[in-house]
Amino acid sequence: MTQQYLLSVCHEDEYDLDFDTEEMRRIGPQVGAFNEELTAAGKWVFGGGLMPASHAVVFRPSADAPMTDGPFAESKEQIGGFWVITADTVDEARDWARRASLACELPVELRPFQPDE
């Protein structure tokens, strides 16, 4: 049975969005090739890069909807991008997550979506 999974790219602290650095010129094509491979395999659902957590706004559940700037969690790591994929088995999803980590050269968390009721 096909399952959807979230592959979250974990960055440490604030990360640089300068795509002209040597590191990004190396990693960008690797991630592009991974995206093409996911698409060709019919496993791509959605994906994208995120701005650093300093751009986040958090809303709290109350009548006046209080909000705070910055990330929800006080953490050294933050989500910097993600893919939503489909996989027929957890082992297949794990393989895609491993390959995603190699492509972006960062830790990637794999998490299944809750099943449809």
SULTATA-V571481 format. One record per residue. N is the residue number from 1. RES is the residue in three letters. PSI is psi as a letter, one per 30 degrees, with the letter a starting at -180 (999 if undefined). Layout:
BEGIN
N:RES:PSI / N:RES:PSI
END
This chain:
BEGIN
1:MET:k / 2:THR:k / 3:GLN:k / 4:GLN:k / 5:TYR:k / 6:LEU:k / 7:LEU:j / 8:SER:k / 9:VAL:k / 10:CYS:j / 11:HIS:l / 12:GLU:k / 13:ASP:a / 14:GLU:k / 15:TYR:l / 16:ASP:k / 17:LEU:g / 18:ASP:j / 19:PHE:g / 20:ASP:g / 21:THR:l / 22:GLU:e / 23:GLU:e / 24:MET:e / 25:ARG:f / 26:ARG:e / 27:ILE:e / 28:GLY:e / 29:PRO:e / 30:GLN:e / 31:VAL:e / 32:GLY:e / 33:ALA:e / 34:PHE:e / 35:ASN:e / 36:GLU:e / 37:GLU:e / 38:LEU:e / 39:THR:e / 40:ALA:e / 41:ALA:f / 42:GLY:g / 43:LYS:f / 44:TRP:k / 45:VAL:e / 46:PHE:l / 47:GLY:l / 48:GLY:l / 49:GLY:l / 50:LEU:l / 51:MET:l / 52:PRO:l / 53:ALA:f / 54:SER:f / 55:HIS:f / 56:ALA:l / 57:VAL:k / 58:VAL:k / 59:PHE:k / 60:ARG:k / 61:PRO:j / 62:SER:l / 63:ALA:e / 64:ASP:g / 65:ALA:i / 66:PRO:k / 67:MET:l / 68:THR:k / 69:ASP:l / 70:GLY:a / 71:PRO:l / 72:PHE:e / 73:ALA:k / 74:GLU:j / 75:SER:l / 76:LYS:f / 77:GLU:l / 78:GLN:l / 79:ILE:k / 80:GLY:f / 81:GLY:l / 82:PHE:l / 83:TRP:k / 84:VAL:k / 85:ILE:l / 86:THR:k / 87:ALA:k / 88:ASP:f / 89:THR:l / 90:VAL:e / 91:ASP:e / 92:GLU:e / 93:ALA:e / 94:ARG:e / 95:ASP:e / 96:TRP:e / 97:ALA:e / 98:ARG:e / 99:ARG:e / 100:ALA:e / 101:SER:e / 102:LEU:e / 103:ALA:e / 104:CYS:f / 105:GLU:h / 106:LEU:l / 107:PRO:k / 108:VAL:k / 109:GLU:k / 110:LEU:k / 111:ARG:k / 112:PRO:k / 113:PHE:l / 114:GLN:k / 115:PRO:k / 116:ASP:k / 117:GLU:999
END
